[in-house]
C-alpha cells in the first residue's frame, strides 16, 4: 500500500474579454458543495484518459456552452494542501482571451454563468470559491504583461479592427490612458504587427478609420510598456 494519500487533478479557466468598456471574466455560480452558491472560475476534474488542454476546453464547453473563439494557454499550477476541502487537489490553471462573446449558458454543475468585471470580482467579499481569487489575479497580471511584449491584444478584437479599437484594449487591460498618436506610430511601424485590409470603417465615429488584421509577429521588439 502506498504511503501517499490520493489526490485529484483539476483544471480552472480564466476567460477574459472586454464588455461595455470593462475587462470582464467568465464566472459560474457553483451548484454543488463545497462553496455552493459562490461564484467560481469554470473548471473541474480531469478525466483519467484526458489531456489537460482538452479538459480545459471541455469544462468551458460543458459549464458555459462556449466552444470556440478564444485564445487558450496554460497559466500555472496551484497545489496548496488545503485549497480544496474535499481532498488534496492540484489544479492546472488556464488563461483564455476572447473578443466580446455572447452570453454564456450554464450547464452541468454550474447554476449560473455570467461575465463580471474583473475589478469587482477581485474586491468582492466573500470572494471567489477555493483560491480562484488568487488565480484570477495572477491571470490578470499575465495578460497585462503579455500585452507588453506580444501582439496578443488583438485576441480581444474582432477579426478586423481599427488602431483605435486596439488602443482601447490596451487602455482597458492596463487601466491607464495611452497617447493616441504615439500608440498609432508604434504599432503601425512595427513590422508584422498589423496587416491592412484595404477597407475602412466609421464605427468609431468621425472620419473613416483603416481596418487591420493581426499579423504574423510573435514578439514585439521594442515592447510596448505600461509606463
C-alpha positions in Angstrom: 0.0 0.0 0.0 1.3 3.4 -0.9 2.2 5.9 1.8 1.0 8.7 -0.4 -2.6 9.9 0.1 -4.9 10.1 -3.0 -5.2 13.4 -4.8 -7.0 14.7 -7.8 -6.1 16.9 -10.8 -8.4 19.6 -12.0 -8.3 22.5 -14.5 -9.6 26.0 -13.9 -10.0 28.6 -16.7 -9.8 32.4 -16.5 -11.6 33.6 -19.6 -11.2 37.3 -20.1 -13.0 39.6 -22.5 -13.9 43.3 -22.8 -17.6 44.1 -22.4 -19.1 47.6 -22.2 -15.6 49.0 -21.9 -14.6 46.9 -18.9 -12.3 43.9 -18.6 -14.5 41.1 -17.6 -14.1 37.4 -16.6 -16.4 34.5 -17.0 -17.6 33.0 -13.7 -20.1 30.3 -12.7 -22.2 30.0 -9.6 -21.5 26.7 -8.0 -24.5 24.4 -7.8 -22.8 21.8 -5.6 -20.8 21.7 -2.4 -18.3 22.9 -1.4 -18.9 26.6 -1.8 -22.4 26.0 -3.1 -23.9 29.3 -4.3 -20.5 31.1 -4.5 -19.0 32.4 -7.8 -16.0 30.4 -9.2 -14.0 30.1 -12.3 -15.1 27.5 -14.8 -13.3 24.2 -14.2 -13.5 20.7 -12.9 -11.8 17.3 -12.6 -9.6 15.9 -15.4 -10.7 12.6 -16.6 -8.3 9.6 -16.4 -7.8 9.4 -20.2 -7.9 13.1 -20.9 -5.3 15.6 -21.9 -5.1 18.8 -19.8 -5.7 21.2 -22.7 -8.7 19.0 -23.8 -10.1 19.1 -20.2 -9.9 22.9 -20.1 -11.8 23.2 -23.4 -14.3 20.6 -22.3 -15.0 22.4 -19.0 -15.6 25.6 -20.8 -18.0 23.9 -23.2 -19.9 22.0 -20.5 -20.3 24.8 -18.0 -20.8 27.7 -20.3 -21.6 26.5 -23.8 -18.6 28.2 -25.3 -16.9 26.1 -28.0 -14.5 28.4 -29.9 -13.4 31.9 -30.5 -10.8 32.2 -27.7 -7.0 32.0 -27.2 -6.1 29.4 -24.6 -2.8 28.9 -22.8 -1.6 27.4 -19.5 -1.1 29.9 -16.7 0.4 28.0 -13.8 -0.2 25.1 -11.3 -1.7 25.5 -7.8 -1.4 22.8 -5.2 -1.7 24.2 -1.7 -2.6 21.2 0.6 -6.0 22.6 1.7 -7.1 24.6 -1.3 -10.0 22.2 -1.8 -11.8 21.0 1.4 -12.8 17.7 -0.3 -9.3 16.2 -0.8 -5.8 17.1 -1.9 -6.3 18.7 -5.3 -3.8 20.1 -7.8 -5.2 22.4 -10.4 -3.7 23.5 -13.7 -5.0 27.0 -14.4 -5.5 28.3 -17.9 -5.8 31.8 -19.3 -8.1 32.4 -22.2 -8.6 35.7 -24.1 -11.5 36.5 -26.5 -13.4 39.2 -28.2 -16.8 40.2 -26.8 -18.6 36.9 -26.8 -22.3 36.1 -26.4 -23.8 35.5 -23.0 -22.8 32.1 -21.7 -25.2 29.2 -20.9 -24.7 27.4 -17.6 -24.9 23.6 -17.6 -23.7 20.5 -15.7 -22.9 21.5 -12.1 -23.0 25.3 -12.7 -26.2 27.0 -11.5 -25.4 30.3 -13.4 -22.7 31.6 -15.8 -22.0 35.3 -16.2 -19.5 37.9 -17.4 -18.4 40.1 -14.5 -15.9 42.9 -14.2 -12.5 41.7 -13.0 -12.1 44.6 -10.6 -15.4 43.8 -8.9 -14.6 40.1 -8.7 -11.2 40.8 -7.1 -12.7 43.2 -4.5 -15.9 41.3 -3.7 -16.4 39.9 -0.2 -16.8 37.0 0.1 -14.5 36.4 -2.8 -14.4 33.6 -5.4 -14.6 30.0 -4.2 -11.4 28.0 -3.5 -8.3 30.0 -4.3 -9.9 31.3 -7.5 -9.3 35.0 -6.5 -5.6 34.4 -6.5 -5.8 32.6 -9.8 -7.8 35.5 -11.3 -5.2 38.0 -10.0 -2.3 36.0 -11.5 -4.1 35.7 -14.8 -4.7 39.5 -14.9 -1.0 40.2 -14.4 -0.1 37.6 -17.1 -2.5 39.3 -19.5 -1.1 42.7 -18.7 2.5 41.5 -19.2 1.9 39.7 -22.4 0.4 42.8 -24.0 3.8 44.5 -23.5 5.9 42.0 -25.5 3.4 40.2 -27.7 0.6 41.1 -30.1 -1.9 39.2 -28.0 -4.1 42.3 -27.5 -5.6 41.5 -30.9 -7.2 38.4 -29.3 -9.7 40.8 -27.7 -10.6 42.4 -31.1 -12.8 41.1 -33.9 -11.1 39.7 -36.9 -10.8 43.2 -38.5 -10.2 46.2 -36.2 -9.0 49.7 -36.1 -5.9 51.0 -34.4 -8.3 53.0 -32.1 -10.1 49.8 -31.1 -6.7 48.1 -30.4 -5.6 51.0 -28.3 -8.7 50.8 -26.1 -7.9 47.2 -25.5 -4.5 48.2 -24.0 -6.1 51.0 -22.0 -8.8 48.7 -20.6 -6.4 45.8 -19.7 -3.7 48.1 -18.3 -6.1 50.5 -16.7 -4.3 53.6 -18.0 -4.7 56.2 -20.7 -2.4 56.0 -23.8 -1.5 58.8 -26.1 -3.3 58.1 -29.4 -0.6 59.5 -31.7 2.3 57.7 -30.0 0.4 54.4 -30.0 -0.6 54.7 -33.6 3.0 55.4 -34.6 4.4 52.5 -32.6 2.0 49.8 -33.8 1.9 50.9 -37.4 5.7 51.0 -37.7 6.3 47.6 -36.1 6.8 45.1 -39.0 4.4 42.1 -38.8 2.2 43.5 -36.1 -0.7 44.7 -38.2 -1.9 43.8 -41.7 -4.0 46.5 -43.5 -7.2 45.1 -45.1 -7.6 47.9 -47.5 -11.0 48.7 -46.0 -12.2 51.5 -43.7 -15.0 51.9 -41.2 -16.8 54.7 -39.4 -17.9 52.7 -36.4 -15.6 54.7 -34.2 -17.3 57.9 -35.2 -15.8 60.7 -37.1 -13.6 60.2 -40.2 -13.2 56.7 -41.7 -10.6 54.6 -40.0 -8.5 52.0 -41.6 -9.2 48.3 -40.8 -6.4 45.9 -39.9 -5.9 42.2 -39.1 -3.4 40.7 -36.8 -0.1 40.0 -38.5 2.3 37.1 -38.1 4.6 38.7 -35.5 5.1 36.7 -32.3 7.2 39.2 -30.2 7.2 43.0 -30.1 10.7 44.5 -30.3 10.8 47.0 -28.8 8.0 46.2 -26.4 5.1 48.4 -25.6 5.3 49.5 -22.0 2.7 50.3 -19.4 4.7 53.2 -18.1 
